[in-house]
Amino acid sequence: MDIRYTSTRGGESGVTASRAVLNGLAADGGLYVPQEMPKMEVSFEELAKMDYRRIAFEVMSRFLTDYTEEELKYCIDSAYDEKFDIPEIAALKKEDDAYFLELFHGRTIAFKDMALSILPYLMTTAAKKNNVDEKIVILTATSGDTGKAAMAGFADVPGTEIIVFYPKDGVSPVQERQMVTQKGENTHVVAIRGNFDDAQTGVKNIFGDKNTAALLQKKGYRFSSANSINIGRLVPQIAYYVYAYAQLIANGGINAGDPINIVVPTGNFGNILAAYYAKQMGFPFARLICASNENKVLTDFFRTGTYDRNRDFFVTSSPSMDILVSSNLERLIYKIAGNDAAKTKDLMAALSGNGQYTITDDMAEELEDFYGNYADEAAVSYEIASMYDNTGYVLDPHTAVAGAVYEMYREETGDDTVTVIASTASPYKFARSVLHAIDAEKYDELTDMEQFDALEKVSGVKTPEAIEEIKEAPVRHNITADIQDMEKTILQILKIEK
């Protein structure tokens, strides 16, 4: 089956996968979605015998149909190699009453590595396939993890530059240090005076500026994105939910065909959307549990049918979820609107205009797969402490949000279906928050470096190489800019005069 892509806002259709990966965002500001959802024709029993790389191929080959088998296997083998600290790439661990899918064994110890390790290979392969000669400028907004993972993937990749914008006071100390110490002559980091939504809106506006695009093209550049708005980010994420299901069969946790629930700590909605796409492919995922922190815009959406970003913004211990405009939700809106691009465009215009929209009753009925709830800071700390006290297993704050919401779901519904919780970051990325939850009196006075040593003793897990690397690494990036100066900063970095 030849899968082509269309914009959620109707301006493009019939786009090949490689061209969609290259473009990142559709020209009309919409997101690329498959014009028809492929099915997984391999049996669950066969999948249970496959390793991660093989499952990744089976999934991605269904969506990226203009990549040859040789090209796709090259991308997969290049991405999922010794950059990951365990040979299985992702780990599925039973703790307490759920399975935790550890997605943080890559180079930057966060789940973003699962997709951003392969995106540079997908993109450079796409450039060759489409005879693109311009240098690709990866433009990315980050709430903490995407930026580092994207830079690690694209560092010194020929024919690319990568520029990352992050909120100056909106990421953890480890996340910031990972970014500002990033090596690579083609990597650039800019701290903006604002929050993640400001950065994300700024990047989208720059993508939509035809004058800027023309100026870049004249100078031999073209923009693309490493954010989860890029279909080349979303498709690799589908693979790890398929892998989790296959592993449950392989280890006897379920029988082939049994339903499971998936819990995902969610900010920009891409990670849980990947699970939804896996369900659309034919996997028996019963409930998709969307876990938010105090920035609970998604919880309110699933409960009321109204998406409203007009609210206070909270800086929390789970900064990668401190988001009020969940870009990937647009893909779901398009689907539940019956693939109606005009309707989707109107709703997104309302969001850009007055900051809110309300879906129809018919659309709301299509959301029965989802359950939304949120955990405040007290609940997150309690979840970290209780999980550690009960099992010795240490959660990062994002995964703790998911764990806390899962407990709320079980109490509310009594549902005891086998459940997989997406564990999206290593606790080492948020050592201070984690140790504060476990024993504030004992650990709060420690320095950042002492916190890492303490966490190693508490968790019994060796300090990851990603943390060792930044302890003595010199700061290489120190640009700070106002939101309105983002475009000017890009042109200065690329040495382009307007």
ZIZIFEN-V732926 format. One record per residue. N is the residue number from 0. D_FIRST is the distance of its C-alpha to the first C-alpha in Angstrom with 1 decimal. Layout:
BEGIN
<<N,D_FIRST> <N,D_FIRST>>
END
This chain:
BEGIN
<<0,0.0> <1,3.8> <2,6.1> <3,9.5> <4,12.8> <5,15.9> <6,19.5> <7,21.1> <8,23.9> <9,22.2> <10,23.2> <11,19.9> <12,16.4> <13,13.4> <14,14.3> <15,12.4> <16,12.5> <17,15.4> <18,17.3> <19,17.1> <20,18.5> <21,21.1> <22,22.2> <23,22.5> <24,23.6> <25,22.6> <26,25.4> <27,26.5> <28,27.0> <29,24.0> <30,21.4> <31,17.8> <32,15.5> <33,11.8> <34,11.5> <35,9.6> <36,10.1> <37,7.7> <38,9.7> <39,11.5> <40,11.5> <41,14.5> <42,17.8> <43,20.3> <44,22.8> <45,20.7> <46,20.1> <47,23.8> <48,24.5> <49,22.6> <50,24.2> <51,23.1> <52,21.5> <53,19.3> <54,18.2> <55,17.6> <56,15.3> <57,13.4> <58,13.1> <59,12.7> <60,10.1> <61,7.7> <62,9.2> <63,10.3> <64,7.5> <65,10.2> <66,12.6> <67,13.2> <68,14.0> <69,17.6> <70,17.5> <71,16.1> <72,18.5> <73,21.2> <74,20.7> <75,20.7> <76,23.7> <77,25.6> <78,25.3> <79,26.0> <80,29.1> <81,32.9> <82,32.6> <83,32.1> <84,35.4> <85,34.0> <86,31.8> <87,29.5> <88,28.6> <89,28.8> <90,31.5> <91,31.6> <92,35.3> <93,37.0> <94,39.8> <95,41.9> <96,39.7> <97,36.2> <98,33.9> <99,33.7> <100,30.5> <101,32.2> <102,30.0> <103,32.9> <104,33.3> <105,32.1> <106,34.2> <107,35.2> <108,35.4> <109,33.1> <110,29.6> <111,28.6> <112,28.6> <113,25.6> <114,23.4> <115,25.9> <116,26.3> <117,22.8> <118,22.6> <119,24.9> <120,22.9> <121,19.6> <122,21.7> <123,23.7> <124,20.7> <125,19.1> <126,22.5> <127,22.6> <128,19.2> <129,20.3> <130,23.9> <131,25.5> <132,29.2> <133,30.6> <134,31.5> <135,29.3> <136,31.4> <137,30.0> <138,31.7> <139,31.7> <140,33.8> <141,34.5> <142,36.3> <143,37.1> <144,34.4> <145,31.5> <146,34.0> <147,35.2> <148,31.9> <149,30.5> <150,33.6> <151,33.5> <152,30.0> <153,30.7> <154,34.3> <155,35.2> <156,31.6> <157,32.2> <158,31.3> <159,31.3> <160,33.9> <161,33.5> <162,35.7> <163,35.9> <164,37.9> <165,39.3> <166,42.0> <167,45.3> <168,46.6> <169,43.4> <170,42.2> <171,43.8> <172,46.2> <173,44.0> <174,40.9> <175,43.1> <176,44.6> <177,41.2> <178,40.2> <179,43.6> <180,44.0> <181,40.5> <182,40.9> <183,39.1> <184,40.4> <185,37.3> <186,37.5> <187,39.4> <188,40.3> <189,41.9> <190,43.6> <191,43.8> <192,46.5> <193,44.4> <194,41.8> <195,38.1> <196,37.2> <197,39.4> <198,37.6> <199,34.1> <200,35.3> <201,36.9> <202,33.8> <203,31.7> <204,34.5> <205,34.6> <206,30.9> <207,31.6> <208,34.7> <209,33.9> <210,37.3> <211,36.7> <212,33.3> <213,35.1> <214,37.9> <215,35.7> <216,33.7> <217,37.1> <218,38.1> <219,34.9> <220,33.1> <221,30.0> <222,29.4> <223,26.5> <224,26.5> <225,26.5> <226,26.9> <227,24.5> <228,23.6> <229,21.4> <230,17.8> <231,18.4> <232,21.1> <233,19.3> <234,16.2> <235,18.6> <236,20.7> <237,18.3> <238,18.6> <239,22.3> <240,22.1> <241,19.9> <242,22.4> <243,25.3> <244,24.1> <245,23.6> <246,27.0> <247,28.6> <248,27.6> <249,28.8> <250,32.1> <251,32.8> <252,32.7> <253,30.5> <254,29.0> <255,25.3> <256,24.2> <257,27.3> <258,26.9> <259,28.0> <260,29.0> <261,28.1> <262,30.8> <263,30.1> <264,32.8> <265,31.5> <266,32.4> <267,29.7> <268,27.3> <269,24.4> <270,25.1> <271,25.1> <272,22.2> <273,20.1> <274,21.5> <275,20.5> <276,16.9> <277,17.1> <278,18.6> <279,15.9> <280,13.5> <281,16.0> <282,18.9> <283,22.3> <284,23.9> <285,26.8> <286,28.5> <287,27.5> <288,31.0> <289,31.4> <290,34.5> <291,36.4> <292,39.7> <293,42.4> <294,40.2> <295,38.8> <296,37.1> <297,34.0> <298,36.2> <299,38.0> <300,34.8> <301,33.5> <302,37.0> <303,37.9> <304,34.8> <305,36.5> <306,35.3> <307,38.5> <308,39.0> <309,42.6> <310,44.2> <311,45.9> <312,44.0> <313,44.9> <314,44.9> <315,44.2> <316,44.0> <317,40.2> <318,39.8> <319,36.0> <320,35.9> <321,38.6> <322,36.3> <323,36.9> <324,33.9> <325,30.7> <326,28.2> <327,25.0> <328,26.2> <329,25.1> <330,21.4> <331,22.6> <332,24.9> <333,22.1> <334,20.2> <335,23.4> <336,24.4> <337,21.6> <338,19.7> <339,22.9> <340,23.2> <341,26.8> <342,27.9> <343,26.4> <344,28.2> <345,31.4> <346,31.4> <347,30.8> <348,33.6> <349,35.8> <350,35.2> <351,36.1> <352,39.0> <353,40.9> <354,39.0> <355,37.7> <356,35.6> <357,35.3> <358,32.3> <359,32.8> <360,33.5> <361,30.2> <362,28.3> <363,30.7> <364,29.8> <365,26.2> <366,27.7> <367,28.9> <368,26.7> <369,28.9> <370,32.5> <371,34.3> <372,37.6> <373,39.5> <374,42.0> <375,45.0> <376,46.6> <377,49.0> <378,46.3> <379,44.4> <380,47.6> <381,48.3> <382,44.9> <383,45.3> <384,48.9> <385,48.3> <386,45.3> <387,47.4> <388,50.4> <389,48.7> <390,46.4> <391,47.2> <392,43.6> <393,43.5> <394,41.0> <395,40.5> <396,41.1> <397,37.4> <398,36.7> <399,40.0> <400,38.9> <401,36.0> <402,38.4> <403,41.0> <404,38.5> <405,37.3> <406,40.9> <407,41.3> <408,38.3> <409,39.7> <410,43.2> <411,41.9> <412,39.6> <413,40.8> <414,37.2> <415,37.3> <416,33.6> <417,32.7> <418,31.9> <419,30.4> <420,31.9> <421,30.3> <422,33.1> <423,32.4> <424,35.4> <425,38.1> <426,41.5> <427,42.9> <428,41.4> <429,43.6> <430,46.5> <431,49.1> <432,47.5> <433,46.7> <434,50.2> <435,51.8> <436,50.2> <437,51.3> <438,54.9> <439,55.8> <440,59.4> <441,58.7> <442,56.0> <443,56.2> <444,58.9> <445,57.0> <446,55.6> <447,51.9> <448,52.3> <449,54.4> <450,51.7> <451,49.2> <452,51.8> <453,52.6> <454,49.0> <455,48.6> <456,51.6> <457,50.4> <458,46.8> <459,47.5> <460,44.5> <461,45.3> <462,45.1> <463,41.7> <464,41.8> <465,40.3> <466,43.6> <467,45.9> <468,44.5> <469,45.5> <470,49.0> <471,50.6> <472,48.0> <473,49.4> <474,48.2> <475,46.4> <476,45.2> <477,47.6> <478,46.6> <479,47.1> <480,46.3> <481,46.6> <482,43.5> <483,44.5> <484,44.8> <485,41.2> <486,40.2> <487,43.6> <488,43.1> <489,39.8> <490,41.4> <491,44.4> <492,42.2> <493,40.4> <494,43.9> <495,42.9> <496,45.6> <497,44.7>>
END
